[in-house]
Amino acid sequence: MPKKRKKDRKAPGKRPAGRTSPPQRAGLELADWDDAPQEEVDLLGSLAERFPAPVDAVKAVQAGELAEWIGSIEGAKMRHRVVLTDSGEAVVEQAVFLDGSLEQMVLCAAHQAGEHGREQLHTGVLASLDTLHNLIRPITEASVRKVRPDYTAAVLESFHEAPEPNGPGTPVFGWRTFHSVGPDTTWDDTIDTATWNSSTIMSGFLGDSDDVPEIQPLQLARLLREHGVPVILCADCGDPITDRHPRWSGVWVSPSNDSGPLCEAPTPDLQLPAPRLGWLTDAEFGHPHHPAHVGD
């Protein structure tokens, strides 16, 4: 079972509830940052508690219920759910959503594109995700083959869904695969190991992606731009930025880090003010973001 690790507070995730026993997953057995006693993470949680087998969940969905789990393993948000295809067949969808720098870039690019550029944004992001999957899949597959030599990772499809509800309508993007359901199918049969492992790689906050050049910020920005996605990075701190957010119109801001609209560019050593004049200096205002030229 994967172990629970301390999460970087920049990468929030919903901790799943319940308990199930998925197959062994390579690449997830990592030490906690402070070497504290490790706690097992429950995978699929309440979904497996409500429905002992996928076929039970299928019957519930056909009756109009929702059979869905959303959670994470200290990485990108994931979803496991039973859906009915257009032909009426029931399948289990396994999905991983964007996280880390990639999610921030797409969010800022969506603001830059605006309503008139939304269709091109969808097309460009989906094409970029297809390319990115082709680059990452061999890496995640190889890590699993160290434990299971005969393993072959599922081929994921890129997708986008309706916009998140609390904002200007930025669509949700991710990758997914579908697992068929038969009378003897178990929940373990509906989990592709590399897909789970890719969630930690995509989060980018736990060091799992340090050796994967294709998903470093500059390479990600270049890939998105090649597909027409208007990604703009700050010339100083490198964060993705936009000046078209409805609450910060005309101001370059970023969704990343705790500084919000402030740039984390190096600040000169603070100079204390003259005695009796207070404690604050002009340096307390920080720095604004400003865009780098494409190609920087």
C-alpha positions as CSV (number, residue, x, y, z in Angstrom):
1,M,0.0,0.0,0.0
2,P,1.2,3.5,-0.6
3,K,2.1,5.5,2.4
4,K,0.8,8.8,3.5
5,R,3.3,11.6,3.2
6,K,3.3,15.2,4.3
7,K,1.7,17.3,1.7
8,D,3.0,20.6,0.5
9,R,0.3,23.1,1.3
10,K,0.4,24.3,-2.2
11,A,-1.1,21.0,-3.4
12,P,-4.3,20.5,-1.5
13,G,-6.1,17.2,-1.9
14,K,-9.1,15.4,-0.5
15,R,-8.1,12.5,1.7
16,P,-10.1,9.5,0.8
17,A,-12.2,7.6,3.3
18,G,-12.9,3.9,3.6
19,R,-10.6,1.0,2.8
20,T,-9.7,-1.3,-0.1
21,S,-6.7,-3.4,-1.2
22,P,-5.4,-2.4,-4.6
23,P,-2.5,-4.2,-6.3
24,Q,1.1,-3.2,-5.5
25,R,2.0,0.2,-7.1
26,A,5.6,1.0,-7.9
27,G,6.8,4.5,-7.3
28,L,4.5,5.3,-4.4
29,E,6.4,3.7,-1.4
30,L,8.3,6.9,-0.4
31,A,9.5,8.1,3.0
32,D,7.7,10.8,4.8
33,W,9.7,14.1,4.9
34,D,10.2,14.0,8.7
35,D,10.5,10.2,8.9
36,A,7.4,10.1,11.1
37,P,5.5,6.8,11.4
38,Q,3.8,6.2,8.1
39,E,0.1,5.7,7.7
40,E,-1.5,3.7,5.0
41,V,-3.6,5.6,2.5
42,D,-7.0,4.2,1.7
43,L,-7.6,4.0,-2.0
44,L,-11.2,4.2,-3.5
45,G,-12.4,4.5,0.1
46,S,-16.2,5.0,0.4
47,L,-16.8,3.7,-3.1
48,A,-15.6,0.2,-2.2
49,E,-17.4,0.4,1.1
50,R,-20.7,1.2,-0.6
51,F,-20.3,-1.3,-3.5
52,P,-18.3,-4.5,-2.8
53,A,-17.7,-5.0,-6.5
54,P,-18.0,-2.9,-9.7
55,V,-21.0,-4.9,-10.8
56,D,-22.9,-3.7,-7.7
57,A,-22.0,-0.1,-8.5
58,V,-23.2,-0.6,-12.1
59,K,-26.7,-1.7,-10.8
60,A,-26.8,1.4,-8.6
61,V,-25.9,3.7,-11.5
62,Q,-28.5,2.1,-13.8
63,A,-31.0,2.9,-11.0
64,G,-30.0,6.6,-11.0
65,E,-27.4,6.6,-8.2
66,L,-23.9,8.1,-8.3
67,A,-21.0,5.7,-7.8
68,E,-17.9,7.9,-7.6
69,W,-14.7,8.4,-5.6
70,I,-12.6,11.6,-5.8
71,G,-9.4,11.7,-3.8
72,S,-5.6,11.8,-4.1
73,I,-2.5,10.0,-2.9
74,E,-0.6,13.2,-2.0
75,G,-0.6,14.2,-5.6
76,A,-3.0,15.3,-8.3
77,K,-6.7,14.8,-7.7
78,M,-8.1,11.6,-9.2
79,R,-11.6,10.2,-9.9
80,H,-12.9,6.7,-10.0
81,R,-16.6,6.3,-11.1
82,V,-19.0,4.1,-13.0
83,V,-20.4,5.7,-16.1
84,L,-22.9,4.5,-18.8
85,T,-21.7,4.8,-22.4
86,D,-24.0,6.0,-25.2
87,S,-24.6,2.4,-26.1
88,G,-25.7,1.7,-22.5
89,E,-22.6,-0.3,-21.5
90,A,-21.3,0.4,-18.0
91,V,-17.6,1.0,-17.5
92,V,-15.4,2.3,-14.8
93,E,-13.6,5.6,-15.6
94,Q,-10.2,6.1,-14.0
95,A,-9.2,9.8,-14.3
96,V,-6.3,12.0,-13.3
97,F,-6.7,15.8,-13.3
98,L,-4.1,18.5,-13.9
99,D,-2.0,19.7,-11.0
100,G,1.1,21.7,-10.2
101,S,2.6,24.0,-12.7
102,L,0.6,22.6,-15.6
103,E,-2.7,23.4,-13.9
104,Q,-1.6,26.9,-13.1
105,M,-0.4,27.5,-16.6
106,V,-3.7,26.3,-18.1
107,L,-5.7,28.4,-15.6
108,C,-3.8,31.6,-16.5
109,A,-3.9,30.8,-20.2
110,A,-7.7,30.4,-20.0
111,H,-8.0,33.9,-18.6
112,Q,-5.7,35.2,-21.3
113,A,-7.7,33.5,-24.1
114,G,-11.0,34.9,-22.9
115,E,-14.3,33.7,-24.3
116,H,-13.4,34.3,-27.9
117,G,-10.3,32.1,-27.6
118,R,-11.9,29.3,-25.6
119,E,-12.3,26.8,-28.4
120,Q,-8.7,27.2,-29.4
121,L,-7.7,26.8,-25.8
122,H,-9.6,23.5,-25.5
123,T,-8.0,22.2,-28.7
124,G,-4.5,23.3,-27.8
125,V,-4.6,22.0,-24.2
126,L,-6.0,18.6,-25.3
127,A,-3.3,18.3,-28.0
128,S,-0.6,19.2,-25.4
129,L,-1.9,16.7,-23.0
130,D,-1.8,14.0,-25.7
131,T,1.9,14.8,-26.3
132,L,2.6,15.0,-22.6
133,H,1.1,11.6,-22.0
134,N,3.2,10.0,-24.8
135,L,6.3,11.4,-23.0
136,I,5.3,10.4,-19.5
137,R,3.7,7.0,-20.1
138,P,7.0,5.1,-20.7
139,I,8.4,6.6,-17.5
140,T,5.5,5.5,-15.3
141,E,5.3,2.1,-17.1
142,A,9.0,1.4,-16.5
143,S,8.7,2.1,-12.8
144,V,6.0,-0.4,-12.5
145,R,7.9,-3.0,-14.5
146,K,10.6,-3.1,-11.9
147,V,8.0,-4.9,-9.8
148,R,5.8,-6.4,-12.5
149,P,8.0,-7.2,-15.6
150,D,5.0,-8.1,-17.7
151,Y,3.1,-4.9,-17.0
152,T,1.9,-2.6,-19.8
153,A,0.3,0.8,-18.9
154,A,-3.1,1.8,-20.2
155,V,-3.2,4.4,-22.9
156,L,-5.0,7.4,-21.6
157,E,-7.2,9.9,-23.5
158,S,-7.1,13.6,-22.8
159,F,-10.5,15.2,-21.9
160,H,-12.1,18.3,-20.5
161,E,-15.3,18.9,-18.7
162,A,-17.6,21.7,-17.6
163,P,-16.0,24.7,-16.0
164,E,-15.4,24.8,-12.2
165,P,-18.4,26.4,-10.6
166,N,-16.7,29.2,-8.5
167,G,-15.1,31.4,-11.1
168,P,-15.2,32.8,-14.6
169,G,-15.6,29.4,-16.2
170,T,-12.2,27.7,-16.5
171,P,-12.7,24.2,-17.9
172,V,-11.3,21.1,-16.0
173,F,-8.8,19.1,-17.9
174,G,-7.2,15.7,-17.3
175,W,-6.4,12.2,-18.6
176,R,-8.6,9.1,-18.3
177,T,-9.0,5.4,-19.2
178,F,-12.0,3.1,-19.1
179,H,-12.2,-0.4,-17.6
180,S,-14.9,-2.9,-18.7
181,V,-17.0,-4.5,-16.0
182,G,-18.0,-8.2,-15.9
183,P,-19.6,-10.4,-13.3
184,D,-16.2,-11.2,-11.7
185,T,-14.5,-7.8,-12.1
186,T,-13.0,-6.5,-8.9
187,W,-12.1,-2.9,-8.0
188,D,-8.5,-3.9,-8.3
189,D,-9.1,-4.8,-11.9
190,T,-10.2,-1.2,-12.6
191,I,-7.0,0.4,-11.4
192,D,-4.2,1.0,-13.8
193,T,-1.0,1.4,-11.8
194,A,0.8,3.8,-14.0
195,T,-2.2,6.1,-14.0
196,W,-2.2,6.2,-10.2
197,N,1.6,6.9,-10.2
198,S,1.3,9.7,-12.7
199,S,-0.8,11.7,-10.2
200,T,2.2,12.1,-8.0
201,I,4.5,13.0,-10.9
202,M,2.1,15.6,-12.1
203,S,1.7,17.3,-8.7
204,G,5.4,18.4,-9.0
205,F,5.6,19.3,-5.3
206,L,7.0,16.1,-3.8
207,G,10.2,15.7,-5.8
208,D,8.7,12.8,-7.9
209,S,9.1,14.9,-11.1
210,D,12.5,16.3,-10.5
211,D,14.1,13.9,-13.0
212,V,11.4,14.3,-15.7
213,P,12.5,17.2,-17.9
214,E,9.3,17.1,-20.0
215,I,7.2,18.4,-17.1
216,Q,9.5,21.1,-15.8
217,P,7.9,24.6,-16.1
218,L,9.9,26.0,-19.1
219,Q,9.3,22.8,-21.1
220,L,5.6,22.7,-20.2
221,A,5.2,26.3,-21.2
222,R,7.0,25.7,-24.5
223,L,4.8,22.7,-25.2
224,L,1.6,24.5,-24.6
225,R,2.6,27.5,-26.7
226,E,3.5,25.2,-29.6
227,H,-0.2,24.2,-29.5
228,G,-1.5,27.7,-29.4
229,V,-2.1,27.9,-25.7
230,P,-1.3,31.5,-24.5
231,V,1.0,30.7,-21.6
232,I,2.8,33.7,-20.1
233,L,5.5,33.4,-17.4
234,C,6.9,36.0,-15.1
235,A,10.3,37.2,-16.2
236,D,11.6,37.2,-12.6
237,C,10.0,34.3,-10.7
238,G,8.9,32.1,-13.6
239,D,5.3,31.7,-12.3
240,P,2.5,31.6,-14.9
241,I,0.7,34.9,-14.8
242,T,-2.4,36.6,-16.3
243,D,-3.5,40.3,-16.4
244,R,-7.1,39.3,-17.3
245,H,-8.4,37.9,-14.1
246,P,-11.7,39.6,-13.4
247,R,-10.6,40.6,-9.9
248,W,-7.2,41.9,-11.0
249,S,-7.9,43.4,-14.4
250,G,-4.8,44.9,-15.9
251,V,-2.5,43.6,-13.1
252,W,-0.2,40.6,-13.6
253,V,-1.1,38.0,-11.0
254,S,-0.4,34.3,-10.5
255,P,-2.4,31.5,-8.8
256,S,0.8,29.9,-7.5
257,N,2.6,30.2,-4.1
258,D,1.4,32.0,-1.0
259,S,2.4,35.5,-2.3
260,G,-0.6,35.7,-4.7
261,P,-0.3,38.8,-6.8
262,L,3.2,39.5,-5.4
263,C,6.3,38.2,-7.2
264,E,8.8,36.2,-5.3
265,A,11.7,37.9,-6.9
266,P,14.7,38.4,-4.6
267,T,14.3,41.4,-2.3
268,P,17.3,43.4,-1.2
269,D,18.1,43.2,2.5
270,L,15.5,45.1,4.4
271,Q,16.9,48.4,5.7
272,L,15.5,49.4,9.1
273,P,13.9,52.8,9.3
274,A,15.2,55.6,11.4
275,P,14.5,55.3,15.1
276,R,11.0,56.2,16.3
277,L,9.6,56.2,12.7
278,G,8.1,52.7,12.7
279,W,9.1,49.2,11.6
280,L,8.0,49.0,8.0
281,T,10.0,49.9,4.9
282,D,9.2,50.3,1.3
283,A,10.5,46.8,0.6
284,E,7.5,45.4,2.4
285,F,5.4,46.0,-0.7
286,G,7.3,43.2,-2.5
287,H,7.5,43.1,-6.3
288,P,4.9,43.0,-9.1
289,H,4.9,40.2,-11.7
290,H,5.8,41.2,-15.2
291,P,5.8,39.1,-18.3
292,A,8.8,37.5,-19.9
293,H,9.2,37.6,-23.7
294,V,8.1,34.4,-25.3
295,G,11.2,32.2,-25.6
296,D,12.9,33.5,-22.5
